[in-house]
Amino acid sequence: MPMVPVYLKGLGLGAGLIIAIGAQNAHVLRMGLKRQHVALTVGVCILCDVVLIAAGVAGMGAVIGRNPALLALARWGGAGFLAWYGVRAWRAAWRSGTLVAEGGAAALDPRQALTLALGLSLLNPHVYLDTVVLLGSFGGQQAGLGRLWFAAGAMSASVAWFLALGFGARVLSPLFSRPMAWRALDGMIGAVMLTLAGTLAFAGQAAR
């Protein structure tokens, strides 16, 4: 099977799940604005995502591949979740929220920065739903090397996003201090998620 479309599917789904207003992204942006332990913070976030995506695709792929019922459940459950996520993103696009990155907190030492980055990356239950369950379910449906390419695409999205957010924070902050910028971004995320939900549901019908 062609690998580039599989890679792009992983890239698109990974980007859609990662690029959203949340505690982890706000922390990375805040550290980038203050130029405090940017490499450490970005590295921890990337490493956590890469490990969780790999575990999800490897583990879920093995389980789903042996059980057609789980495959159907993952397909329709994933489609439903993506549709909900897309609608949620479009609803967020109508709100006036912004990503507040500035703050007056004291500088963190390296140990504090590491602990905080790990906590925000691993203590959020949504990260497991996104990486291990959802991306794992999608990746597990790919045949052969397709799983590796899908995982590589999702990992690439994580690497690119956190690098851009952390090291490009001072460039991005004037833009994303405006509600309209986040509205446009959330609108784009919603479109991607709903498109993927439709694609997944259609694949389920075609497989019958």
JOHU-V699290 format. One record per residue. N is the residue number from 1. RES is the residue in three letters. PSI is psi as a letter, one per 30 degrees, with the letter a starting at -180 (none if undefined). BURIAL is # if it has 16 or more other ideal C-beta (glycine too) atoms within 10 Angstrom, else .. D_LAST is the distance of its C-alpha to the last C-alpha in Angstrom with 2 decimals. Layout:
BEGIN
[[N;RES;PSI;BURIAL;D_LAST] [N;RES;PSI;BURIAL;D_LAST]]
END
This chain:
BEGIN
[[1;MET;k;.;20.14] [2;PRO;k;.;22.50] [3;MET;f;#;24.03] [4;VAL;e;.;25.70] [5;PRO;e;.;22.64] [6;VAL;e;#;21.59] [7;TYR;e;#;25.21] [8;LEU;e;.;25.35] [9;LYS;e;#;22.28] [10;GLY;e;#;24.11] [11;LEU;e;#;27.31] [12;GLY;e;#;26.06] [13;LEU;e;#;24.40] [14;GLY;e;#;27.43] [15;ALA;e;#;29.84] [16;GLY;e;#;28.29] [17;LEU;e;#;28.58] [18;ILE;e;#;32.04] [19;ILE;j;#;33.79] [20;ALA;l;#;34.66] [21;ILE;k;#;37.87] [22;GLY;l;.;38.36] [23;ALA;e;.;40.97] [24;GLN;e;#;40.16] [25;ASN;e;#;40.22] [26;ALA;e;#;43.32] [27;HIS;e;#;45.03] [28;VAL;e;#;44.28] [29;LEU;e;#;45.56] [30;ARG;e;#;48.59] [31;MET;e;#;49.52] [32;GLY;e;#;49.16] [33;LEU;e;#;51.42] [34;LYS;f;#;54.00] [35;ARG;h;.;53.60] [36;GLN;j;#;53.52] [37;HIS;h;#;51.72] [38;VAL;e;#;49.12] [39;ALA;e;.;48.16] [40;LEU;e;#;47.93] [41;THR;e;#;45.81] [42;VAL;e;#;43.41] [43;GLY;e;#;43.21] [44;VAL;e;#;42.39] [45;CYS;e;#;39.60] [46;ILE;e;#;38.06] [47;LEU;e;.;38.47] [48;CYS;e;#;36.86] [49;ASP;e;#;33.81] [50;VAL;e;#;33.49] [51;VAL;e;.;33.81] [52;LEU;e;#;31.33] [53;ILE;e;#;28.69] [54;ALA;e;#;29.22] [55;ALA;e;.;29.08] [56;GLY;e;#;25.90] [57;VAL;e;#;24.02] [58;ALA;e;.;25.52] [59;GLY;e;.;25.21] [60;MET;e;#;21.91] [61;GLY;e;#;20.39] [62;ALA;e;.;21.68] [63;VAL;e;.;20.58] [64;ILE;e;#;17.02] [65;GLY;f;.;16.57] [66;ARG;f;.;17.60] [67;ASN;j;.;15.56] [68;PRO;e;.;11.73] [69;ALA;e;.;12.70] [70;LEU;e;#;14.94] [71;LEU;e;#;12.52] [72;ALA;e;.;10.36] [73;LEU;e;.;13.83] [74;ALA;e;#;15.19] [75;ARG;e;#;12.62] [76;TRP;e;.;13.10] [77;GLY;e;.;16.67] [78;GLY;e;#;17.42] [79;ALA;e;#;16.20] [80;GLY;e;.;18.38] [81;PHE;e;#;21.23] [82;LEU;e;#;21.24] [83;ALA;e;#;21.36] [84;TRP;e;.;24.19] [85;TYR;e;#;25.90] [86;GLY;e;#;25.82] [87;VAL;e;.;27.32] [88;ARG;e;.;29.82] [89;ALA;e;#;30.88] [90;TRP;e;#;31.42] [91;ARG;e;.;33.46] [92;ALA;e;#;35.49] [93;ALA;f;#;36.16] [94;TRP;f;.;38.13] [95;ARG;l;.;40.26] [96;SER;g;.;43.37] [97;GLY;l;.;42.92] [98;THR;l;.;44.17] [99;LEU;j;#;44.11] [100;VAL;j;.;47.56] [101;ALA;f;#;48.62] [102;GLU;l;.;52.36] [103;GLY;l;.;54.20] [104;GLY;g;.;57.55] [105;ALA;l;.;56.66] [106;ALA;l;.;58.74] [107;ALA;k;.;57.61] [108;LEU;k;#;55.52] [109;ASP;l;.;56.57] [110;PRO;e;.;54.09] [111;ARG;e;.;53.30] [112;GLN;e;.;52.62] [113;ALA;e;#;50.45] [114;LEU;e;#;48.42] [115;THR;e;.;48.06] [116;LEU;e;#;47.03] [117;ALA;e;#;44.42] [118;LEU;e;.;42.93] [119;GLY;e;.;42.97] [120;LEU;f;#;41.25] [121;SER;e;#;38.61] [122;LEU;f;.;37.89] [123;LEU;g;.;38.98] [124;ASN;j;.;36.55] [125;PRO;f;.;33.51] [126;HIS;f;.;31.41] [127;VAL;e;#;31.80] [128;TYR;e;.;29.89] [129;LEU;e;.;27.06] [130;ASP;e;#;26.92] [131;THR;e;#;27.51] [132;VAL;e;#;26.53] [133;VAL;e;#;23.60] [134;LEU;e;#;22.03] [135;LEU;e;#;22.94] [136;GLY;e;#;22.37] [137;SER;e;#;18.80] [138;PHE;e;#;18.10] [139;GLY;e;#;20.15] [140;GLY;f;#;18.61] [141;GLN;f;#;15.24] [142;GLN;k;#;17.25] [143;ALA;k;.;17.84] [144;GLY;b;.;21.44] [145;LEU;f;.;24.04] [146;GLY;e;#;21.60] [147;ARG;e;#;22.32] [148;LEU;e;#;26.00] [149;TRP;e;#;25.70] [150;PHE;e;#;23.69] [151;ALA;e;#;26.32] [152;ALA;e;#;29.07] [153;GLY;e;#;27.93] [154;ALA;e;#;27.90] [155;MET;e;#;31.24] [156;SER;e;#;32.70] [157;ALA;e;#;32.05] [158;SER;e;#;33.88] [159;VAL;e;#;36.74] [160;ALA;e;#;37.27] [161;TRP;e;#;37.18] [162;PHE;e;#;39.58] [163;LEU;e;#;41.93] [164;ALA;e;#;42.07] [165;LEU;e;#;42.51] [166;GLY;e;#;45.16] [167;PHE;f;#;47.20] [168;GLY;g;.;46.72] [169;ALA;e;#;47.47] [170;ARG;f;.;50.82] [171;VAL;e;.;49.32] [172;LEU;f;#;46.37] [173;SER;e;#;48.31] [174;PRO;e;.;50.06] [175;LEU;e;.;46.82] [176;PHE;g;#;44.81] [177;SER;f;.;47.74] [178;ARG;k;.;46.76] [179;PRO;e;.;44.22] [180;MET;e;.;42.94] [181;ALA;e;.;41.82] [182;TRP;e;#;39.62] [183;ARG;e;#;38.30] [184;ALA;e;.;37.24] [185;LEU;e;#;35.66] [186;ASP;e;#;33.76] [187;GLY;e;.;32.60] [188;MET;e;.;31.24] [189;ILE;e;#;29.51] [190;GLY;e;#;27.87] [191;ALA;e;.;26.57] [192;VAL;e;#;25.13] [193;MET;e;#;23.42] [194;LEU;e;#;21.89] [195;THR;e;.;20.68] [196;LEU;e;#;19.02] [197;ALA;e;#;17.46] [198;GLY;e;.;15.98] [199;THR;e;.;14.78] [200;LEU;e;#;13.11] [201;ALA;e;#;11.44] [202;PHE;e;.;10.30] [203;ALA;e;.;8.95] [204;GLY;e;#;6.89] [205;GLN;e;.;5.56] [206;ALA;f;.;5.47] [207;ALA;f;.;3.82] [208;ARG;none;.;0.00]]
END
